[in-house]
Amino acid sequence: MQVMVELSLYPLVNEFIPPIKAFIERLNNYPRLTVTTCSTSTQVHGDYSEVMQILGAEMQRTHEEVGQAVFVAKFLNYDAMQSRQVNDD
């Protein structure tokens, strides 16, 4: 099953841009993920179990490196090919 996760990261530190950039850069290093960055959020697409495992590890790393940080996420079990077929009908 595929999933799409829309994430926003709010590090509770004065210099908040570097932790956000670092988190996004780490996500982009996973070749099996599709990562799309917008001005206020990042969308991550991929295999459900892989995405959940990767996000868990990377969110924990962010918390360990930054300290307090808020992640806001929306999850959608999403298959782009199936969605296209439904819309084409």
ChimeraX commands (.cxc) that place a marker at each C-alpha (Angstrom):
marker #1 position 0.00,0.00,0.00 radius 0.5
marker #1 position 1.16,3.52,-0.78 radius 0.5
marker #1 position 0.95,6.53,1.52 radius 0.5
marker #1 position 1.26,10.27,1.13 radius 0.5
marker #1 position 2.27,12.22,4.22 radius 0.5
marker #1 position 2.16,16.01,4.36 radius 0.5
marker #1 position 4.51,17.26,7.09 radius 0.5
marker #1 position 5.27,20.61,8.64 radius 0.5
marker #1 position 8.15,21.00,11.08 radius 0.5
marker #1 position 8.28,23.75,13.69 radius 0.5
marker #1 position 11.56,23.65,15.63 radius 0.5
marker #1 position 11.18,25.55,18.90 radius 0.5
marker #1 position 14.56,27.28,18.58 radius 0.5
marker #1 position 15.65,30.75,17.45 radius 0.5
marker #1 position 17.47,29.45,14.37 radius 0.5
marker #1 position 14.62,27.36,12.96 radius 0.5
marker #1 position 15.51,27.26,9.24 radius 0.5
marker #1 position 18.64,25.01,9.48 radius 0.5
marker #1 position 16.82,22.11,11.22 radius 0.5
marker #1 position 14.01,22.26,8.66 radius 0.5
marker #1 position 16.46,22.21,5.75 radius 0.5
marker #1 position 18.43,19.36,7.33 radius 0.5
marker #1 position 15.28,17.27,7.81 radius 0.5
marker #1 position 14.19,17.78,4.19 radius 0.5
marker #1 position 17.70,17.04,2.87 radius 0.5
marker #1 position 17.78,13.77,4.81 radius 0.5
marker #1 position 14.39,12.76,3.37 radius 0.5
marker #1 position 15.67,13.49,-0.13 radius 0.5
marker #1 position 18.52,10.99,0.42 radius 0.5
marker #1 position 16.07,8.06,0.38 radius 0.5
marker #1 position 15.78,7.05,-3.29 radius 0.5
marker #1 position 12.52,5.12,-2.84 radius 0.5
marker #1 position 10.69,8.16,-1.48 radius 0.5
marker #1 position 9.18,10.93,-3.55 radius 0.5
marker #1 position 9.63,14.20,-1.69 radius 0.5
marker #1 position 7.91,17.43,-2.76 radius 0.5
marker #1 position 8.67,20.57,-0.78 radius 0.5
marker #1 position 6.33,23.56,-0.67 radius 0.5
marker #1 position 6.65,26.81,1.27 radius 0.5
marker #1 position 4.88,25.52,4.41 radius 0.5
marker #1 position 5.02,21.73,4.16 radius 0.5
marker #1 position 6.70,18.74,2.59 radius 0.5
marker #1 position 4.88,15.82,0.97 radius 0.5
marker #1 position 6.41,12.37,1.18 radius 0.5
marker #1 position 5.10,9.54,-1.05 radius 0.5
marker #1 position 6.11,5.90,-0.97 radius 0.5
marker #1 position 5.47,2.43,0.37 radius 0.5
marker #1 position 3.50,2.72,3.61 radius 0.5
marker #1 position 5.81,0.69,5.84 radius 0.5
marker #1 position 8.97,2.28,4.43 radius 0.5
marker #1 position 7.65,5.82,4.81 radius 0.5
marker #1 position 6.54,5.19,8.39 radius 0.5
marker #1 position 9.88,3.62,9.33 radius 0.5
marker #1 position 11.90,6.43,7.72 radius 0.5
marker #1 position 9.78,9.21,9.18 radius 0.5
marker #1 position 10.00,7.66,12.65 radius 0.5
marker #1 position 13.79,7.53,12.47 radius 0.5
marker #1 position 14.21,11.01,10.97 radius 0.5
marker #1 position 11.73,12.64,13.35 radius 0.5
marker #1 position 13.54,11.06,16.30 radius 0.5
marker #1 position 16.87,12.33,14.93 radius 0.5
marker #1 position 15.42,15.84,14.64 radius 0.5
marker #1 position 14.18,15.73,18.24 radius 0.5
marker #1 position 17.57,14.48,19.45 radius 0.5
marker #1 position 19.50,17.16,17.53 radius 0.5
marker #1 position 17.17,20.13,17.98 radius 0.5
marker #1 position 15.44,19.47,21.26 radius 0.5
marker #1 position 11.84,20.56,21.23 radius 0.5
marker #1 position 10.18,20.59,17.83 radius 0.5
marker #1 position 6.61,20.17,16.64 radius 0.5
marker #1 position 5.70,17.96,13.67 radius 0.5
marker #1 position 2.24,18.37,12.14 radius 0.5
marker #1 position 1.29,15.59,9.74 radius 0.5
marker #1 position -1.57,14.43,7.54 radius 0.5
marker #1 position -1.61,10.83,6.30 radius 0.5
marker #1 position -3.45,9.54,3.24 radius 0.5
marker #1 position -3.30,5.94,2.03 radius 0.5
marker #1 position -2.68,6.91,-1.54 radius 0.5
marker #1 position -2.00,5.09,-4.78 radius 0.5
marker #1 position -1.40,7.56,-7.61 radius 0.5
marker #1 position -2.06,4.97,-10.33 radius 0.5
marker #1 position -5.36,3.90,-8.78 radius 0.5
marker #1 position -6.34,7.54,-8.31 radius 0.5
marker #1 position -5.65,8.26,-11.99 radius 0.5
marker #1 position -7.78,5.29,-13.07 radius 0.5
marker #1 position -10.73,6.46,-10.96 radius 0.5
marker #1 position -10.47,9.99,-12.33 radius 0.5
marker #1 position -10.23,8.73,-15.94 radius 0.5
marker #1 position -13.51,6.77,-15.65 radius 0.5
marker link #1:1,2 radius 0.2
marker link #1:2,3 radius 0.2
marker link #1:3,4 radius 0.2
marker link #1:4,5 radius 0.2
marker link #1:5,6 radius 0.2
marker link #1:6,7 radius 0.2
marker link #1:7,8 radius 0.2
marker link #1:8,9 radius 0.2
marker link #1:9,10 radius 0.2
marker link #1:10,11 radius 0.2
marker link #1:11,12 radius 0.2
marker link #1:12,13 radius 0.2
marker link #1:13,14 radius 0.2
marker link #1:14,15 radius 0.2
marker link #1:15,16 radius 0.2
marker link #1:16,17 radius 0.2
marker link #1:17,18 radius 0.2
marker link #1:18,19 radius 0.2
marker link #1:19,20 radius 0.2
marker link #1:20,21 radius 0.2
marker link #1:21,22 radius 0.2
marker link #1:22,23 radius 0.2
marker link #1:23,24 radius 0.2
marker link #1:24,25 radius 0.2
marker link #1:25,26 radius 0.2
marker link #1:26,27 radius 0.2
marker link #1:27,28 radius 0.2
marker link #1:28,29 radius 0.2
marker link #1:29,30 radius 0.2
marker link #1:30,31 radius 0.2
marker link #1:31,32 radius 0.2
marker link #1:32,33 radius 0.2
marker link #1:33,34 radius 0.2
marker link #1:34,35 radius 0.2
marker link #1:35,36 radius 0.2
marker link #1:36,37 radius 0.2
marker link #1:37,38 radius 0.2
marker link #1:38,39 radius 0.2
marker link #1:39,40 radius 0.2
marker link #1:40,41 radius 0.2
marker link #1:41,42 radius 0.2
marker link #1:42,43 radius 0.2
marker link #1:43,44 radius 0.2
marker link #1:44,45 radius 0.2
marker link #1:45,46 radius 0.2
marker link #1:46,47 radius 0.2
marker link #1:47,48 radius 0.2
marker link #1:48,49 radius 0.2
marker link #1:49,50 radius 0.2
marker link #1:50,51 radius 0.2
marker link #1:51,52 radius 0.2
marker link #1:52,53 radius 0.2
marker link #1:53,54 radius 0.2
marker link #1:54,55 radius 0.2
marker link #1:55,56 radius 0.2
marker link #1:56,57 radius 0.2
marker link #1:57,58 radius 0.2
marker link #1:58,59 radius 0.2
marker link #1:59,60 radius 0.2
marker link #1:60,61 radius 0.2
marker link #1:61,62 radius 0.2
marker link #1:62,63 radius 0.2
marker link #1:63,64 radius 0.2
marker link #1:64,65 radius 0.2
marker link #1:65,66 radius 0.2
marker link #1:66,67 radius 0.2
marker link #1:67,68 radius 0.2
marker link #1:68,69 radius 0.2
marker link #1:69,70 radius 0.2
marker link #1:70,71 radius 0.2
marker link #1:71,72 radius 0.2
marker link #1:72,73 radius 0.2
marker link #1:73,74 radius 0.2
marker link #1:74,75 radius 0.2
marker link #1:75,76 radius 0.2
marker link #1:76,77 radius 0.2
marker link #1:77,78 radius 0.2
marker link #1:78,79 radius 0.2
marker link #1:79,80 radius 0.2
marker link #1:80,81 radius 0.2
marker link #1:81,82 radius 0.2
marker link #1:82,83 radius 0.2
marker link #1:83,84 radius 0.2
marker link #1:84,85 radius 0.2
marker link #1:85,86 radius 0.2
marker link #1:86,87 radius 0.2
marker link #1:87,88 radius 0.2
marker link #1:88,89 radius 0.2
view
